[in-house]
Amino acid sequence: MSARRLRAGLKGWGGVGAMAFACALAVLFALLLPMVRADGGDGAGTGGHGVAHGSQARAAEECTDPEKQTLPPSGDDGPTIDEIRSREGEKRKLIVGVDQNSYHWGYRDPNSGGAAELEGFDIDLVRRIAEDILGDRNAVQFKAIPTDQRIPAIQDGRVDMVVRTMTINCDRLTDVAFSAPYFRTGQQVLAPKSSKITGYDGTLAGKEICTAAGSTALSTLQQDREDGRLAEGVDLRTTVPNQLDCLVRLQLGEVDAVVTDGALAASQAAQDPTVELKGDAFTTEYYGVAMKKDADDLVRRVNQILVEWRADEAEGWQRSYERWLSKTMGEDPAKYEPPTPPQYLRED
């Protein structure tokens, strides 16, 4: 534990009381640990959550090319789309989980005056989907979803889909279905310009890194530490509900660096001229639209919309990139476009 974090923890407890409480917890943990190990450590002995977790782990191990694990595009309707269209009156809207704090992806511009509407690259895509399915680009109910609540929101039926800079990966494919990719990115390091950190390398040794809970960044760093690819002594304990909270922690000097998708990091650097991207992206990842596992008709329809959106030179993918991302990510969008044409590993 860093001295900074220890001081913060002791401040609210009183030094002696806090240390006594910590020691008591340590003793309790030591007593319980053998029982946990005897039961398999993950609940496997109960036949409950541990079994599900084990099956998910096996599915993730068998998964390759997650960005291709989707259905071919189709303009046909189906039960999921029919259910969305059957909503009456004011409720006849597409319900979509989005971010409202990611600059130029899904955010409210404070300078727009009045009741600032959500806007950004992801929001453009949402409105395109709503226009296709409901005939009205404004027929959307936006729900702001924290990073770690994206999958639960889909599984619980709170939203029809999530369009929120969400990386397609094998672990998530056990819980939700994804569209074809609509953006290519990769994990990158964000740190103060004055920092001696140079990228995802040895200069991170002993540093405290912030990531969003439930993010690809966190799982990547944890796996790299397990595999010995992460610099020695990196502290990963600082996680936050929303990615923007990491930028705040960085600005306050509570962490040394942030690791997140390069696309998001570039937008955050545009918001704060005292920070910058350090080094190149060290992964290749793709954003996709996430939906329920059994919503095959909606997955195929969204894939069809993506094909048309990318082909539309007037108000399509290219135009949205120019409008929202070119100033922070460069004038050449080619390196951020997903493969064309997309490939599919799932069958109809």
C-alpha positions as CSV (number, residue, x, y, z in Angstrom):
1,M,0.0,0.0,0.0
2,S,1.4,3.4,-0.9
3,A,2.0,6.0,1.8
4,R,-0.5,8.3,0.1
5,R,-3.3,5.6,0.3
6,L,-2.4,4.7,3.9
7,R,-2.6,8.3,5.0
8,A,-6.0,8.6,3.3
9,G,-7.3,5.5,5.0
10,L,-6.1,6.4,8.4
11,K,-7.4,9.9,8.3
12,G,-11.0,8.8,8.6
13,W,-10.4,6.1,11.2
14,G,-7.8,7.3,13.6
15,G,-4.4,5.6,13.3
16,V,-4.6,3.0,16.2
17,G,-8.1,2.0,15.6
18,A,-7.6,1.5,11.9
19,M,-4.5,-0.6,12.4
20,A,-6.4,-2.8,14.9
21,F,-9.3,-3.2,12.6
22,A,-6.9,-4.2,9.7
23,C,-5.2,-6.7,11.9
24,A,-8.6,-8.2,12.9
25,L,-9.5,-8.5,9.2
26,A,-6.2,-10.2,8.4
27,V,-6.8,-12.8,11.2
28,L,-10.4,-13.5,10.0
29,F,-9.2,-13.9,6.4
30,A,-6.5,-16.3,7.5
31,L,-9.1,-18.4,9.3
32,L,-11.5,-18.5,6.4
33,L,-8.9,-19.1,3.6
34,P,-8.6,-22.8,4.2
35,M,-12.3,-23.3,4.0
36,V,-12.5,-21.3,0.7
37,R,-9.7,-23.4,-0.8
38,A,-11.4,-26.6,0.3
39,D,-14.5,-25.5,-1.5
40,G,-12.6,-24.9,-4.7
41,G,-12.0,-21.2,-4.2
42,D,-14.7,-20.1,-6.7
43,G,-17.8,-21.8,-5.4
44,A,-17.3,-24.8,-7.6
45,G,-18.1,-27.1,-4.7
46,T,-21.6,-25.8,-4.5
47,G,-22.5,-26.4,-8.1
48,G,-23.7,-22.8,-8.4
49,H,-21.8,-19.7,-9.5
50,G,-18.5,-21.6,-9.7
51,V,-19.9,-24.0,-12.4
52,A,-21.2,-21.1,-14.5
53,H,-17.8,-19.3,-14.1
54,G,-16.0,-22.4,-15.1
55,S,-18.1,-22.9,-18.2
56,Q,-17.6,-19.3,-19.1
57,A,-13.8,-19.6,-18.7
58,R,-13.8,-22.7,-21.0
59,A,-15.9,-20.9,-23.6
60,A,-13.5,-17.9,-23.4
61,E,-10.5,-20.2,-23.9
62,E,-12.0,-21.7,-27.0
63,C,-12.9,-18.3,-28.5
64,T,-10.7,-16.9,-31.2
65,D,-11.2,-13.7,-33.3
66,P,-14.0,-12.4,-31.1
67,E,-14.7,-9.5,-33.5
68,K,-15.9,-12.1,-36.1
69,Q,-18.3,-13.9,-33.7
70,T,-21.4,-12.4,-35.0
71,L,-24.2,-13.1,-37.5
72,P,-24.3,-12.0,-41.2
73,P,-26.3,-8.8,-41.9
74,S,-30.0,-9.0,-42.7
75,G,-32.8,-6.4,-43.1
76,D,-35.5,-8.9,-42.0
77,D,-37.6,-8.3,-39.0
78,G,-38.0,-10.7,-36.1
79,P,-39.4,-11.1,-32.6
80,T,-37.0,-8.7,-30.9
81,I,-37.6,-6.0,-33.4
82,D,-41.3,-6.6,-33.3
83,E,-41.3,-6.2,-29.6
84,I,-39.5,-2.8,-29.8
85,R,-42.0,-1.6,-32.4
86,S,-45.0,-2.8,-30.4
87,R,-44.3,-0.2,-27.6
88,E,-47.0,2.4,-27.6
89,G,-47.1,6.1,-27.4
90,E,-44.1,7.8,-25.7
91,K,-42.7,4.3,-24.9
92,R,-42.2,3.5,-28.6
93,K,-38.5,4.1,-28.5
94,L,-35.3,2.2,-28.8
95,I,-33.8,2.0,-25.3
96,V,-30.0,2.3,-25.5
97,G,-27.3,2.3,-22.8
98,V,-24.7,5.0,-23.6
99,D,-22.0,7.1,-21.9
100,Q,-22.7,10.8,-21.2
101,N,-19.1,11.6,-20.1
102,S,-16.9,10.5,-23.0
103,Y,-15.8,13.5,-24.9
104,H,-16.8,13.2,-28.6
105,W,-18.2,9.7,-28.1
106,G,-21.2,10.2,-25.9
107,Y,-21.4,13.4,-23.9
108,R,-23.3,16.6,-23.2
109,D,-21.6,19.7,-24.5
110,P,-21.8,22.3,-21.8
111,N,-21.3,25.0,-24.3
112,S,-24.3,24.2,-26.4
113,G,-26.7,26.1,-24.2
114,G,-30.0,25.1,-22.7
115,A,-30.7,21.4,-22.1
116,A,-27.6,20.0,-23.8
117,E,-28.4,16.9,-25.8
118,L,-26.2,13.9,-26.0
119,E,-23.9,13.9,-29.0
120,G,-20.8,12.2,-30.3
121,F,-19.7,9.3,-32.6
122,D,-21.6,6.6,-30.6
123,I,-24.7,8.8,-30.5
124,D,-24.7,9.2,-34.3
125,L,-24.7,5.4,-34.6
126,V,-27.6,5.1,-32.1
127,R,-29.7,7.6,-34.0
128,R,-29.0,5.7,-37.3
129,I,-30.2,2.5,-35.7
130,A,-33.4,4.1,-34.4
131,E,-34.1,5.7,-37.8
132,D,-33.9,2.3,-39.5
133,I,-35.9,0.3,-37.0
134,L,-38.5,2.9,-35.9
135,G,-38.3,5.4,-38.8
136,D,-37.3,8.3,-36.5
137,R,-33.7,9.1,-35.5
138,N,-35.0,10.8,-32.3
139,A,-37.0,7.8,-31.2
140,V,-34.4,6.9,-28.6
141,Q,-34.5,6.6,-24.8
142,F,-30.9,7.1,-23.7
143,K,-29.8,5.6,-20.4
144,A,-26.5,6.5,-19.0
145,I,-24.7,3.3,-18.0
146,P,-21.5,3.0,-15.9
147,T,-18.7,1.0,-17.5
148,D,-19.2,-1.9,-15.0
149,Q,-23.0,-2.0,-15.6
150,R,-23.1,-2.4,-19.4
151,I,-23.6,-6.2,-19.4
152,P,-26.0,-6.3,-16.4
153,A,-28.1,-3.7,-18.1
154,I,-28.5,-5.9,-21.2
155,Q,-29.1,-9.1,-19.3
156,D,-31.7,-7.5,-17.0
157,G,-33.6,-6.1,-20.0
158,R,-33.1,-2.4,-18.9
159,V,-31.8,-1.6,-22.4
160,D,-32.2,-3.1,-25.9
161,M,-28.5,-2.6,-26.6
162,V,-25.4,-0.8,-25.4
163,V,-23.5,1.5,-27.7
164,R,-20.7,2.8,-25.4
165,T,-17.2,2.3,-26.7
166,M,-17.6,-1.3,-25.7
167,T,-14.8,-3.7,-26.8
168,I,-15.7,-7.1,-28.3
169,N,-13.9,-9.8,-26.4
170,C,-14.2,-13.5,-25.7
171,D,-15.2,-13.1,-22.0
172,R,-18.1,-10.8,-22.9
173,L,-19.3,-13.1,-25.6
174,T,-20.3,-15.6,-23.0
175,D,-22.8,-13.0,-21.6
176,V,-24.0,-10.9,-24.6
177,A,-24.1,-10.9,-28.4
178,F,-22.2,-8.4,-30.4
179,S,-22.6,-6.7,-33.7
180,A,-19.8,-6.6,-36.3
181,P,-17.1,-4.1,-35.3
182,Y,-17.7,-0.5,-36.0
183,F,-14.3,1.0,-34.7
184,R,-10.8,-0.3,-34.3
185,T,-8.7,0.8,-31.3
186,G,-6.2,-0.5,-28.7
187,Q,-5.1,0.0,-25.1
188,Q,-2.8,2.9,-24.4
189,V,-1.2,4.7,-21.5
190,L,-2.3,8.3,-20.5
191,A,-0.1,10.2,-18.1
192,P,0.9,13.8,-17.4
193,K,3.2,15.4,-20.0
194,S,5.8,16.0,-17.2
195,S,5.8,12.3,-16.3
196,K,8.8,10.1,-17.1
197,I,6.5,7.3,-18.2
198,T,7.2,6.6,-21.8
199,G,4.5,4.0,-22.6
200,Y,3.5,0.4,-21.7
201,D,7.0,-0.5,-20.6
202,G,9.4,-0.7,-17.7
203,T,8.8,3.0,-16.9
204,L,5.5,1.9,-15.3
205,A,7.4,0.0,-12.6
206,G,6.1,0.8,-9.1
207,K,3.4,3.2,-10.5
208,E,-0.2,3.4,-9.6
209,I,-2.6,2.9,-12.6
210,C,-6.3,3.7,-12.8
211,T,-8.7,1.7,-14.8
212,A,-12.5,1.4,-15.0
213,A,-14.1,-1.6,-13.3
214,G,-15.3,-4.2,-15.8
215,S,-13.1,-2.7,-18.5
216,T,-10.9,-4.5,-21.0
217,A,-8.0,-2.4,-19.7
218,L,-8.3,-3.9,-16.3
219,S,-8.6,-7.5,-17.5
220,T,-5.6,-7.0,-19.9
221,L,-3.4,-5.6,-17.1
222,Q,-4.4,-8.3,-14.7
223,Q,-3.6,-11.0,-17.3
224,D,-0.3,-9.4,-18.2
225,R,0.7,-9.3,-14.6
226,E,-0.2,-13.0,-14.2
227,D,1.9,-13.8,-17.4
228,G,4.8,-11.6,-16.3
229,R,4.4,-9.0,-19.0
230,L,3.6,-6.1,-16.7
231,A,6.3,-4.0,-15.2
232,E,7.2,-5.0,-11.6
233,G,5.3,-3.4,-8.7
234,V,2.5,-1.8,-10.8
235,D,-0.4,-1.0,-8.5
236,L,-3.8,-1.9,-10.1
237,R,-6.1,-1.4,-7.1
238,T,-7.5,1.9,-8.2
239,T,-10.7,1.2,-10.2
240,V,-13.6,3.5,-10.9
241,P,-17.2,3.1,-12.2
242,N,-16.7,5.4,-15.2
243,Q,-13.6,5.9,-17.3
244,L,-13.7,9.7,-16.9
245,D,-13.2,9.3,-13.2
246,C,-9.7,8.0,-13.9
247,L,-8.9,11.3,-15.6
248,V,-10.0,13.1,-12.5
249,R,-7.8,10.9,-10.3
250,L,-4.9,11.7,-12.6
251,Q,-5.5,15.4,-12.4
252,L,-5.6,15.2,-8.6
253,G,-2.3,13.4,-8.5
254,E,-3.9,10.3,-6.9
255,V,-2.6,8.0,-9.6
256,D,0.4,8.1,-11.9
257,A,-1.2,6.9,-15.1
258,V,-4.4,5.7,-16.8
259,V,-4.8,2.8,-19.1
260,T,-7.8,2.8,-21.4
261,D,-8.7,2.5,-25.1
262,G,-6.6,4.8,-27.2
263,A,-9.7,6.3,-28.7
264,L,-11.0,7.4,-25.3
265,A,-7.5,8.4,-24.1
266,A,-7.1,10.7,-27.1
267,S,-10.4,12.4,-26.2
268,Q,-9.4,12.8,-22.6
269,A,-6.1,14.3,-23.7
270,A,-8.1,16.8,-25.8
271,Q,-10.0,17.8,-22.6
272,D,-6.8,18.4,-20.6
273,P,-3.7,19.8,-22.3
274,T,-1.5,18.8,-19.3
275,V,-1.8,15.1,-20.1
276,E,-0.8,13.0,-23.2
277,L,-0.7,9.6,-24.7
278,K,2.5,7.7,-23.9
279,G,3.8,5.2,-26.4
280,D,1.8,3.3,-29.0
281,A,-1.3,1.1,-28.5
282,F,-0.2,-2.3,-27.1
283,T,-3.4,-4.3,-28.2
284,T,-5.8,-4.3,-31.1
285,E,-9.4,-4.2,-30.2
286,Y,-12.8,-3.5,-31.8
287,Y,-15.9,-1.7,-30.6
288,G,-19.2,-3.4,-31.2
289,V,-22.9,-2.9,-30.3
290,A,-23.8,-5.3,-27.5
291,M,-27.3,-7.0,-27.3
292,K,-28.9,-9.9,-25.6
293,K,-27.6,-13.4,-26.5
294,D,-30.9,-14.6,-28.1
295,A,-31.6,-11.4,-30.0
296,D,-30.5,-12.8,-33.3
297,D,-32.8,-10.7,-35.5
298,L,-31.6,-7.5,-33.8
299,V,-28.0,-8.5,-34.2
300,R,-28.4,-9.2,-37.9
301,R,-30.4,-6.0,-38.4
302,V,-27.7,-3.9,-36.7
303,N,-25.1,-5.5,-38.8
304,Q,-27.1,-4.5,-41.9
305,I,-27.3,-1.0,-40.6
306,L,-23.5,-0.9,-40.1
307,V,-22.9,-2.0,-43.7
308,E,-25.1,0.8,-44.9
309,W,-23.7,3.4,-42.5
310,R,-20.2,2.7,-43.6
311,A,-21.1,2.9,-47.2
312,D,-23.0,6.2,-46.8
313,E,-20.6,9.0,-47.9
314,A,-22.9,11.8,-47.0
315,E,-24.0,11.0,-43.4
316,G,-22.2,7.8,-42.6
317,W,-19.2,6.5,-40.7
318,Q,-16.7,8.8,-42.4
319,R,-18.8,11.9,-41.8
320,S,-19.2,11.0,-38.1
321,Y,-15.4,10.5,-37.8
322,E,-14.7,13.9,-39.4
323,R,-17.3,15.6,-37.2
324,W,-16.2,14.2,-33.9
325,L,-12.8,12.4,-33.9
326,S,-10.6,13.9,-36.6
327,K,-9.3,16.7,-34.4
328,T,-8.2,14.3,-31.6
329,M,-7.3,11.2,-33.6
330,G,-6.0,12.6,-36.9
331,E,-7.3,13.3,-40.4
332,D,-6.8,9.8,-41.7
333,P,-9.5,7.5,-40.4
334,A,-8.2,4.4,-42.3
335,K,-6.4,2.9,-39.3
336,Y,-9.6,3.1,-37.2
337,E,-11.9,1.5,-39.6
338,P,-12.8,-2.2,-39.0
339,P,-12.0,-4.8,-41.7
340,T,-13.9,-4.4,-44.9
341,P,-15.9,-6.4,-45.8
342,P,-16.4,-7.8,-42.3
343,Q,-16.1,-11.6,-41.7
344,Y,-18.5,-13.7,-39.7
345,L,-17.8,-17.0,-37.9
346,R,-21.4,-17.5,-36.7
347,E,-24.0,-19.1,-39.0
348,D,-27.6,-18.1,-39.6
